[in-house]
Amino acid sequence: MAGVYIHIPFCKQACYYCNFHFSTSLQLKNDFVGALLKEMEIQREYLLGEAVETIYFGGGTPSLLSEAELDAILGSLRRIFPLSAQPEITLEANPDDMNPVALAVWKKQGINRLSIGIQSFFDQDLTWMNRAHSSARGTAAILGARQAGFENISIDLIYGTPGLSDLHWKKNVDQLLEWGIPHLSCYALTVEPKTALDHMIHTHRKSDVDPDAQATQFTLLMDWLAKAGYEHYEISNFALPGKRSRHNSSYWKGVKYLGLGPSAHSFDGHARQWNLSNNALYIKALQGGQVPFEKEELTGLQLLNEYIMTSLRTLEGCSLELVAARFGAARSQTLFKGSQIYLDRKQMDCQDGNLVLTKEGKLLADGIAAALFFEQ
């Protein structure tokens, strides 16, 4: 099993908080698609013939692609890589790009999962983030997707923004529960360095985030969705039974994946590589027949630390048996010993040999994982 991620590095406008690689100029979009198709050809052996189970269009804003561009990309993927019988094909979409014509095209092309960037159903929040859509447009996009026959839908929400009350946060979540949306990705607002939001906070044009308020809203979220029957299967992701993201789950399980497009990352089980984060230079390199990437061979301890970090974020947790099998019994014993402090604090449980974060532990997930890392 393997996955393919395709980074579409274009957006209509820049959200203040975003630090992903993108351009608000669409001038190079045609050249980019041509370069992307060349990269597929060059990287056709990267997955060593493994069947591709998942394809994920991320960005940026993949819903900006035209029908012809999507046809070309998906056609090349199907021609170059062996696909499983029923691959999960996800398209990230912004509400302002979603209309009956676009939805019908995506359905016809075989896209069977939509990840819709709603973020909030309140216009004041969307304006604060500099989102391109209105709350009414967000509602229309979700209902339109349902009418077009898309059942496998994921919605992104952001919490912990200054000015977002617990009441408004509850209304955002309740709206999705009322519609029975099968998958939610919910993220605490993070102020990334060098973003517009970071600059605005430092120049006192916007208020900084309140970590305590974020922790409260995350705790409320966990309670609401548990009561509604959702699996909290990864720190930021909640799904009704059987509706987990197959693609994202493969990342947390260490499955091989090929990343295509500028800034995209790849993993072959032993090494990571990442493409140059520059559209013009990416296109130029591919026009010359070269994929512009850097590569890092991972040591055994790096692979172990990555497993600790990713597995602790999941519902199943970190398997001590797996650590022993892959990295040695001594490492497994050391890991369990290091976890004792979190077990004593009730921030972690040991369930059938798996270290699993409790609700309280999930508030500290990154710090706990980092404290358990093995030194190189």
C-alpha positions as a Markdown table, in Angstrom:
| # | Residue | x | y | z |
|---|---|---|---|---|
| 1 | Met | 0.0 | 0.0 | 0.0 |
| 2 | Ala | 1.2 | 3.5 | -0.9 |
| 3 | Gly | 0.0 | 7.0 | -1.2 |
| 4 | Val | 0.5 | 10.0 | -3.6 |
| 5 | Tyr | 0.3 | 13.6 | -2.4 |
| 6 | Ile | 0.0 | 16.4 | -5.0 |
| 7 | His | 0.7 | 19.9 | -3.9 |
| 8 | Ile | -1.1 | 22.6 | -5.8 |
| 9 | Pro | 0.7 | 25.8 | -4.9 |
| 10 | Phe | -1.8 | 28.5 | -5.8 |
| 11 | Cys | -4.5 | 30.4 | -3.9 |
| 12 | Lys | -6.8 | 33.3 | -4.7 |
| 13 | Gln | -5.8 | 35.2 | -1.6 |
| 14 | Ala | -3.6 | 34.6 | 1.4 |
| 15 | Cys | -5.1 | 33.6 | 4.7 |
| 16 | Tyr | -3.3 | 35.5 | 7.4 |
| 17 | Tyr | -2.3 | 32.4 | 9.4 |
| 18 | Cys | -1.1 | 30.2 | 6.6 |
| 19 | Asn | 2.6 | 29.2 | 6.2 |
| 20 | Phe | 2.1 | 26.6 | 3.5 |
| 21 | His | 3.8 | 27.1 | 0.2 |
| 22 | Phe | 1.6 | 28.9 | -2.3 |
| 23 | Ser | 1.4 | 31.9 | -4.7 |
| 24 | Thr | -1.6 | 34.2 | -5.2 |
| 25 | Ser | -0.5 | 34.7 | -8.8 |
| 26 | Leu | -1.9 | 32.1 | -11.2 |
| 27 | Gln | 0.5 | 33.2 | -14.0 |
| 28 | Leu | 2.6 | 30.0 | -13.8 |
| 29 | Lys | -0.3 | 27.6 | -13.3 |
| 30 | Asn | -0.2 | 26.1 | -16.9 |
| 31 | Asp | 3.6 | 25.7 | -16.7 |
| 32 | Phe | 3.3 | 24.1 | -13.3 |
| 33 | Val | 0.9 | 21.4 | -14.5 |
| 34 | Gly | 3.3 | 20.5 | -17.3 |
| 35 | Ala | 6.2 | 20.3 | -14.8 |
| 36 | Leu | 4.1 | 18.2 | -12.5 |
| 37 | Leu | 3.4 | 15.7 | -15.3 |
| 38 | Lys | 7.1 | 15.4 | -16.0 |
| 39 | Glu | 7.8 | 14.9 | -12.3 |
| 40 | Met | 5.4 | 11.9 | -12.3 |
| 41 | Glu | 7.3 | 10.3 | -15.2 |
| 42 | Ile | 10.7 | 10.8 | -13.5 |
| 43 | Gln | 9.5 | 9.5 | -10.1 |
| 44 | Arg | 7.5 | 6.5 | -11.5 |
| 45 | Glu | 9.8 | 4.0 | -9.8 |
| 46 | Tyr | 9.8 | 5.7 | -6.4 |
| 47 | Leu | 7.1 | 3.5 | -4.9 |
| 48 | Leu | 8.7 | 0.4 | -6.4 |
| 49 | Gly | 5.4 | -0.7 | -8.0 |
| 50 | Glu | 3.4 | -0.8 | -4.9 |
| 51 | Ala | -0.3 | -0.2 | -5.4 |
| 52 | Val | -1.4 | 3.3 | -4.8 |
| 53 | Glu | -4.3 | 3.2 | -2.3 |
| 54 | Thr | -4.8 | 7.0 | -1.7 |
| 55 | Ile | -4.3 | 10.1 | -3.8 |
| 56 | Tyr | -4.5 | 13.5 | -2.0 |
| 57 | Phe | -4.7 | 16.9 | -3.7 |
| 58 | Gly | -3.5 | 19.5 | -1.2 |
| 59 | Gly | -2.2 | 23.0 | -1.3 |
| 60 | Gly | -2.7 | 25.8 | -1.7 |
| 61 | Thr | -6.1 | 25.4 | -3.3 |
| 62 | Pro | -6.5 | 22.4 | -5.5 |
| 63 | Ser | -10.1 | 23.4 | -6.3 |
| 64 | Leu | -8.6 | 26.1 | -8.5 |
| 65 | Leu | -7.6 | 23.5 | -11.1 |
| 66 | Ser | -9.6 | 23.5 | -14.3 |
| 67 | Glu | -11.3 | 20.4 | -15.6 |
| 68 | Ala | -8.7 | 19.9 | -18.3 |
| 69 | Glu | -5.8 | 20.3 | -15.7 |
| 70 | Leu | -7.4 | 17.7 | -13.3 |
| 71 | Asp | -8.0 | 15.4 | -16.3 |
| 72 | Ala | -4.4 | 15.6 | -17.3 |
| 73 | Ile | -3.1 | 15.0 | -13.7 |
| 74 | Leu | -5.4 | 12.1 | -12.9 |
| 75 | Gly | -5.0 | 10.6 | -16.3 |
| 76 | Ser | -1.2 | 10.5 | -15.8 |
| 77 | Leu | -1.5 | 9.1 | -12.3 |
| 78 | Arg | -3.7 | 6.3 | -13.6 |
| 79 | Arg | -1.3 | 5.6 | -16.5 |
| 80 | Ile | 2.0 | 5.7 | -14.6 |
| 81 | Phe | 1.1 | 4.2 | -11.2 |
| 82 | Pro | -0.7 | 1.0 | -10.4 |
| 83 | Leu | -3.9 | 2.0 | -8.5 |
| 84 | Ser | -5.8 | -0.2 | -6.2 |
| 85 | Ala | -9.3 | -1.3 | -7.1 |
| 86 | Gln | -11.0 | 1.4 | -5.0 |
| 87 | Pro | -8.5 | 4.2 | -4.2 |
| 88 | Glu | -9.4 | 7.1 | -1.9 |
| 89 | Ile | -9.0 | 10.3 | -4.0 |
| 90 | Thr | -9.3 | 13.4 | -1.9 |
| 91 | Leu | -9.5 | 17.0 | -3.2 |
| 92 | Glu | -9.1 | 20.0 | -0.8 |
| 93 | Ala | -11.7 | 22.6 | -1.8 |
| 94 | Asn | -12.5 | 26.1 | -0.8 |
| 95 | Pro | -16.2 | 27.0 | -0.7 |
| 96 | Asp | -15.8 | 29.8 | -3.1 |
| 97 | Asp | -14.7 | 27.4 | -5.8 |
| 98 | Met | -17.6 | 24.9 | -5.3 |
| 99 | Asn | -20.6 | 25.1 | -7.6 |
| 100 | Pro | -22.8 | 22.5 | -9.3 |
| 101 | Val | -20.7 | 22.4 | -12.4 |
| 102 | Ala | -17.4 | 21.9 | -10.5 |
| 103 | Leu | -18.9 | 19.3 | -8.2 |
| 104 | Ala | -20.2 | 17.3 | -11.2 |
| 105 | Val | -16.8 | 17.5 | -12.9 |
| 106 | Trp | -15.0 | 16.2 | -9.8 |
| 107 | Lys | -17.5 | 13.4 | -9.3 |
| 108 | Lys | -17.1 | 12.4 | -13.0 |
| 109 | Gln | -13.3 | 12.4 | -12.6 |
| 110 | Gly | -13.4 | 9.9 | -9.8 |
| 111 | Ile | -12.8 | 12.2 | -6.8 |
| 112 | Asn | -14.6 | 10.5 | -4.0 |
| 113 | Arg | -13.7 | 12.5 | -1.0 |
| 114 | Leu | -13.8 | 16.3 | -0.4 |
| 115 | Ser | -11.9 | 18.2 | 2.3 |
| 116 | Ile | -13.6 | 21.5 | 2.6 |
| 117 | Gly | -11.9 | 24.5 | 4.3 |
| 118 | Ile | -14.8 | 26.0 | 6.2 |
| 119 | Gln | -12.9 | 27.2 | 9.3 |
| 120 | Ser | -15.9 | 29.0 | 10.8 |
| 121 | Phe | -19.6 | 29.7 | 10.1 |
| 122 | Phe | -19.3 | 33.2 | 11.5 |
| 123 | Asp | -18.4 | 36.1 | 9.1 |
| 124 | Gln | -16.4 | 38.0 | 11.7 |
| 125 | Asp | -14.1 | 35.0 | 12.1 |
| 126 | Leu | -13.6 | 34.5 | 8.3 |
| 127 | Thr | -12.8 | 38.2 | 7.9 |
| 128 | Trp | -10.3 | 38.1 | 10.8 |
| 129 | Met | -8.6 | 35.1 | 9.0 |
| 130 | Asn | -8.8 | 36.8 | 5.6 |
| 131 | Arg | -10.7 | 33.8 | 4.1 |
| 132 | Ala | -12.1 | 34.3 | 0.6 |
| 133 | His | -15.6 | 32.9 | 1.4 |
| 134 | Ser | -18.6 | 34.0 | 3.5 |
| 135 | Ser | -20.4 | 31.9 | 6.1 |
| 136 | Ala | -23.4 | 31.6 | 3.7 |
| 137 | Arg | -21.1 | 30.4 | 1.0 |
| 138 | Gly | -19.6 | 27.8 | 3.3 |
| 139 | Thr | -23.1 | 26.5 | 4.1 |
| 140 | Ala | -24.0 | 26.4 | 0.4 |
| 141 | Ala | -20.8 | 24.5 | -0.4 |
| 142 | Ile | -21.5 | 21.7 | 2.0 |
| 143 | Leu | -25.1 | 21.3 | 1.1 |
| 144 | Gly | -24.2 | 21.5 | -2.6 |
| 145 | Ala | -21.6 | 18.7 | -2.2 |
| 146 | Arg | -24.2 | 16.5 | -0.6 |
| 147 | Gln | -26.6 | 17.2 | -3.4 |
| 148 | Ala | -23.9 | 16.3 | -5.9 |
| 149 | Gly | -23.6 | 12.9 | -4.3 |
| 150 | Phe | -20.5 | 13.4 | -2.2 |
| 151 | Glu | -20.9 | 11.5 | 1.1 |
| 152 | Asn | -17.3 | 11.2 | 2.2 |
| 153 | Ile | -16.8 | 14.8 | 3.3 |
| 154 | Ser | -14.3 | 16.2 | 5.7 |
| 155 | Ile | -14.6 | 19.7 | 7.2 |
| 156 | Asp | -11.8 | 21.9 | 8.5 |
| 157 | Leu | -12.5 | 24.1 | 11.5 |
| 158 | Ile | -10.2 | 26.4 | 13.5 |
| 159 | Tyr | -10.6 | 27.1 | 17.2 |
| 160 | Gly | -8.7 | 29.3 | 19.6 |
| 161 | Thr | -8.8 | 32.5 | 17.5 |
| 162 | Pro | -9.0 | 35.7 | 19.6 |
| 163 | Gly | -12.7 | 36.7 | 19.9 |
| 164 | Leu | -14.1 | 33.1 | 19.3 |
| 165 | Ser | -16.3 | 32.5 | 22.2 |
| 166 | Asp | -17.0 | 29.0 | 23.5 |
| 167 | Leu | -20.7 | 29.6 | 22.5 |
| 168 | His | -19.7 | 30.3 | 18.9 |
| 169 | Trp | -17.3 | 27.4 | 18.9 |
| 170 | Lys | -20.1 | 25.1 | 20.0 |
| 171 | Lys | -22.4 | 26.5 | 17.2 |
| 172 | Asn | -19.7 | 25.7 | 14.6 |
| 173 | Val | -19.4 | 22.1 | 15.8 |
| 174 | Asp | -23.2 | 21.7 | 16.3 |
| 175 | Gln | -23.9 | 22.7 | 12.7 |
| 176 | Leu | -21.7 | 19.9 | 11.4 |
| 177 | Leu | -23.2 | 17.4 | 13.8 |
| 178 | Glu | -26.6 | 18.4 | 12.6 |
| 179 | Trp | -25.6 | 17.6 | 9.1 |
| 180 | Gly | -24.0 | 14.3 | 10.1 |
| 181 | Ile | -20.6 | 15.3 | 8.5 |
| 182 | Pro | -18.5 | 12.1 | 8.8 |
| 183 | His | -15.1 | 13.6 | 9.3 |
| 184 | Leu | -13.8 | 16.8 | 11.1 |
| 185 | Ser | -10.3 | 18.2 | 11.2 |
| 186 | Cys | -10.1 | 20.7 | 13.9 |
| 187 | Tyr | -7.0 | 22.8 | 14.5 |
| 188 | Ala | -5.9 | 25.3 | 17.2 |
| 189 | Leu | -4.9 | 28.5 | 15.6 |
| 190 | Thr | -1.1 | 28.5 | 15.4 |
| 191 | Val | 0.9 | 31.7 | 14.9 |
| 192 | Glu | 3.6 | 30.6 | 12.5 |
| 193 | Pro | 6.8 | 32.8 | 12.1 |
| 194 | Lys | 6.9 | 35.1 | 9.1 |
| 195 | Thr | 3.2 | 34.9 | 8.4 |
| 196 | Ala | 1.0 | 37.9 | 8.0 |
| 197 | Leu | -0.7 | 37.0 | 11.3 |
| 198 | Asp | 2.7 | 36.9 | 13.1 |
| 199 | His | 3.5 | 40.4 | 11.8 |
| 200 | Met | 0.1 | 41.8 | 12.7 |
| 201 | Ile | 0.5 | 40.5 | 16.3 |
| 202 | His | 4.0 | 41.9 | 16.7 |
| 203 | Thr | 2.8 | 45.3 | 15.4 |
| 204 | His | -0.2 | 45.2 | 17.7 |
| 205 | Arg | -2.8 | 45.1 | 14.9 |
| 206 | Lys | -4.2 | 41.8 | 16.1 |
| 207 | Ser | -4.4 | 40.1 | 19.5 |
| 208 | Asp | -2.3 | 37.1 | 20.2 |
| 209 | Val | -3.8 | 33.7 | 20.9 |
| 210 | Asp | -4.6 | 32.6 | 24.5 |
| 211 | Pro | -3.3 | 29.1 | 25.1 |
| 212 | Asp | -5.6 | 28.5 | 28.0 |
| 213 | Ala | -8.7 | 29.4 | 25.9 |
| 214 | Gln | -7.4 | 27.1 | 23.2 |
| 215 | Ala | -7.0 | 24.3 | 25.7 |
| 216 | Thr | -10.6 | 24.9 | 27.0 |
| 217 | Gln | -12.0 | 24.8 | 23.4 |
| 218 | Phe | -10.1 | 21.6 | 22.6 |
| 219 | Thr | -11.4 | 19.9 | 25.7 |
| 220 | Leu | -14.9 | 20.9 | 24.9 |
| 221 | Leu | -14.5 | 19.6 | 21.4 |
| 222 | Met | -13.3 | 16.2 | 22.6 |
| 223 | Asp | -16.3 | 16.0 | 24.9 |
| 224 | Trp | -18.9 | 17.0 | 22.3 |
| 225 | Leu | -17.6 | 14.7 | 19.6 |
| 226 | Ala | -17.2 | 11.7 | 21.9 |
| 227 | Lys | -20.8 | 12.1 | 23.0 |
| 228 | Ala | -21.8 | 12.3 | 19.3 |
| 229 | Gly | -20.1 | 9.0 | 18.5 |
| 230 | Tyr | -16.9 | 10.2 | 16.7 |
| 231 | Glu | -13.6 | 8.4 | 17.1 |
| 232 | His | -10.8 | 10.8 | 18.1 |
| 233 | Tyr | -8.4 | 8.8 | 16.0 |
| 234 | Glu | -5.7 | 11.5 | 15.8 |
| 235 | Ile | -5.1 | 14.6 | 17.8 |
| 236 | Ser | -6.7 | 16.9 | 15.2 |
| 237 | Asn | -9.0 | 14.5 | 13.5 |
| 238 | Phe | -12.4 | 13.0 | 14.4 |
| 239 | Ala | -14.4 | 10.5 | 12.3 |
| 240 | Leu | -17.6 | 8.5 | 12.5 |
| 241 | Pro | -16.8 | 4.7 | 12.5 |
| 242 | Gly | -15.4 | 3.7 | 9.1 |
| 243 | Lys | -14.9 | 7.3 | 7.9 |
| 244 | Arg | -11.2 | 7.9 | 8.8 |
| 245 | Ser | -9.0 | 9.5 | 6.2 |
| 246 | Arg | -7.1 | 6.6 | 4.7 |
| 247 | His | -4.5 | 8.9 | 3.2 |
| 248 | Asn | -3.6 | 10.8 | 6.5 |
| 249 | Ser | -3.8 | 7.5 | 8.4 |
| 250 | Ser | -1.0 | 6.2 | 6.2 |
| 251 | Tyr | 1.3 | 9.0 | 7.3 |
| 252 | Trp | 0.8 | 8.2 | 10.9 |
| 253 | Lys | 1.5 | 4.5 | 10.2 |
| 254 | Gly | 4.7 | 5.1 | 8.3 |
| 255 | Val | 3.4 | 4.0 | 4.9 |
| 256 | Lys | 5.4 | 5.0 | 1.8 |
| 257 | Tyr | 4.2 | 8.0 | -0.1 |
| 258 | Leu | 5.3 | 10.1 | -3.0 |
| 259 | Gly | 4.9 | 13.8 | -2.8 |
| 260 | Leu | 4.6 | 15.7 | -6.1 |
| 261 | Gly | 4.8 | 19.5 | -6.7 |
| 262 | Pro | 6.8 | 22.3 | -5.1 |
| 263 | Ser | 7.4 | 21.8 | -1.3 |
| 264 | Ala | 5.9 | 18.3 | -1.4 |
| 265 | His | 7.5 | 15.7 | 0.9 |
| 266 | Ser | 8.1 | 12.0 | 0.1 |
| 267 | Phe | 9.0 | 9.0 | 2.3 |
| 268 | Asp | 10.2 | 5.6 | 1.1 |
| 269 | Gly | 10.4 | 3.9 | 4.5 |
| 270 | His | 14.1 | 4.8 | 5.0 |
| 271 | Ala | 14.6 | 8.4 | 3.8 |
| 272 | Arg | 12.7 | 11.6 | 3.4 |
| 273 | Gln | 12.9 | 14.0 | 0.6 |
| 274 | Trp | 11.3 | 17.3 | -0.1 |
| 275 | Asn | 10.9 | 19.4 | -3.2 |
| 276 | Leu | 12.1 | 23.0 | -3.6 |
| 277 | Ser | 9.5 | 25.5 | -2.3 |
| 278 | Asn | 9.7 | 27.8 | -5.3 |
| 279 | Asn | 7.3 | 27.6 | -8.2 |
| 280 | Ala | 9.5 | 29.2 | -10.9 |
| 281 | Leu | 12.6 | 27.2 | -10.0 |
| 282 | Tyr | 10.6 | 24.0 | -9.7 |
| 283 | Ile | 9.2 | 24.5 | -13.2 |
| 284 | Lys | 12.6 | 25.4 | -14.6 |
| 285 | Ala | 14.3 | 22.3 | -13.1 |
| 286 | Leu | 11.6 | 19.9 | -14.4 |
| 287 | Gln | 11.8 | 21.5 | -17.9 |
| 288 | Gly | 15.4 | 20.5 | -17.7 |
| 289 | Gly | 14.5 | 16.9 | -16.7 |
| 290 | Gln | 15.5 | 17.2 | -13.0 |
| 291 | Val | 13.4 | 17.0 | -9.9 |
| 292 | Pro | 14.6 | 19.7 | -7.5 |
| 293 | Phe | 14.7 | 18.0 | -4.1 |
| 294 | Glu | 16.8 | 17.5 | -1.0 |
| 295 | Lys | 17.1 | 14.2 | 0.8 |
| 296 | Glu | 17.8 | 12.9 | 4.3 |
| 297 | Glu | 18.6 | 9.3 | 5.1 |
| 298 | Leu | 17.0 | 8.5 | 8.5 |
| 299 | Thr | 18.9 | 6.7 | 11.2 |
| 300 | Gly | 17.3 | 4.0 | 13.3 |
| 301 | Leu | 16.8 | 6.4 | 16.2 |
| 302 | Gln | 15.3 | 9.1 | 13.9 |
| 303 | Leu | 12.8 | 6.5 | 12.7 |
| 304 | Leu | 12.0 | 5.4 | 16.3 |
| 305 | Asn | 11.5 | 9.0 | 17.3 |
| 306 | Glu | 9.2 | 9.6 | 14.4 |
| 307 | Tyr | 7.2 | 6.6 | 15.3 |
| 308 | Ile | 6.9 | 7.8 | 18.9 |
| 309 | Met | 5.7 | 11.2 | 17.7 |
| 310 | Thr | 3.2 | 10.0 | 15.2 |
| 311 | Ser | 1.8 | 7.0 | 17.1 |
| 312 | Leu | 1.2 | 9.0 | 20.3 |
| 313 | Arg | -1.1 | 11.3 | 18.3 |
| 314 | Thr | -3.3 | 8.4 | 17.3 |
| 315 | Leu | -6.2 | 6.6 | 19.1 |
| 316 | Glu | -4.2 | 3.3 | 19.0 |
| 317 | Gly | -1.1 | 4.8 | 20.5 |
| 318 | Cys | 2.5 | 3.6 | 20.6 |
| 319 | Ser | 3.0 | -0.1 | 20.5 |
| 320 | Leu | 5.8 | -1.3 | 22.8 |
| 321 | Glu | 5.8 | -4.7 | 21.0 |
| 322 | Leu | 6.3 | -2.9 | 17.7 |
| 323 | Val | 9.2 | -0.9 | 19.1 |
| 324 | Ala | 10.8 | -4.0 | 20.5 |
| 325 | Ala | 10.4 | -5.8 | 17.1 |
| 326 | Arg | 11.8 | -2.9 | 15.0 |
| 327 | Phe | 14.2 | -1.2 | 17.3 |
| 328 | Gly | 15.1 | -3.7 | 20.0 |
| 329 | Ala | 13.8 | -4.9 | 23.4 |
| 330 | Ala | 16.1 | -2.5 | 25.2 |
| 331 | Arg | 14.6 | 0.5 | 23.5 |
| 332 | Ser | 11.1 | -0.7 | 24.3 |
| 333 | Gln | 12.0 | -1.1 | 27.9 |
| 334 | Thr | 13.6 | 2.3 | 28.1 |
| 335 | Leu | 10.5 | 3.9 | 26.4 |
| 336 | Phe | 8.2 | 2.3 | 28.9 |
| 337 | Lys | 10.4 | 3.4 | 31.8 |
| 338 | Gly | 10.4 | 7.0 | 30.5 |
| 339 | Ser | 6.6 | 6.9 | 30.2 |
| 340 | Gln | 6.1 | 6.1 | 33.8 |
| 341 | Ile | 5.9 | 9.7 | 34.9 |
| 342 | Tyr | 3.0 | 10.3 | 32.4 |
| 343 | Leu | 1.3 | 7.1 | 33.5 |
| 344 | Asp | 1.5 | 8.2 | 37.1 |
| 345 | Arg | 0.0 | 11.7 | 36.2 |
| 346 | Lys | -2.9 | 10.0 | 34.3 |
| 347 | Gln | -1.8 | 11.7 | 31.1 |
| 348 | Met | -1.1 | 8.3 | 29.5 |
| 349 | Asp | -2.5 | 4.8 | 29.8 |
| 350 | Cys | -1.0 | 1.5 | 28.9 |
| 351 | Gln | -3.6 | -0.5 | 27.1 |
| 352 | Asp | -2.7 | -4.0 | 25.9 |
| 353 | Gly | 0.9 | -3.0 | 25.6 |
| 354 | Asn | 0.2 | 0.3 | 23.8 |
| 355 | Leu | 1.0 | 3.7 | 25.3 |
| 356 | Val | -2.1 | 5.9 | 24.8 |
| 357 | Leu | -2.6 | 9.5 | 25.7 |
| 358 | Thr | -5.5 | 10.3 | 27.9 |
| 359 | Lys | -7.7 | 13.4 | 27.3 |
| 360 | Glu | -5.4 | 15.3 | 29.6 |
| 361 | Gly | -2.4 | 14.0 | 27.9 |
| 362 | Lys | -3.6 | 15.1 | 24.5 |
| 363 | Leu | -3.4 | 18.7 | 25.6 |
| 364 | Leu | 0.4 | 18.1 | 26.0 |
| 365 | Ala | 0.9 | 15.7 | 23.1 |
| 366 | Asp | 3.9 | 17.4 | 21.5 |
| 367 | Gly | 5.7 | 18.0 | 24.7 |
| 368 | Ile | 5.2 | 14.4 | 26.0 |
| 369 | Ala | 6.4 | 13.0 | 22.7 |
| 370 | Ala | 9.5 | 15.2 | 22.6 |
| 371 | Ala | 10.4 | 14.2 | 26.2 |
| 372 | Leu | 10.3 | 10.5 | 25.2 |
| 373 | Phe | 12.6 | 10.9 | 22.2 |
| 374 | Phe | 15.9 | 9.1 | 22.2 |
| 375 | Glu | 19.0 | 11.2 | 21.8 |
| 376 | Gln | 21.1 | 10.6 | 18.7 |
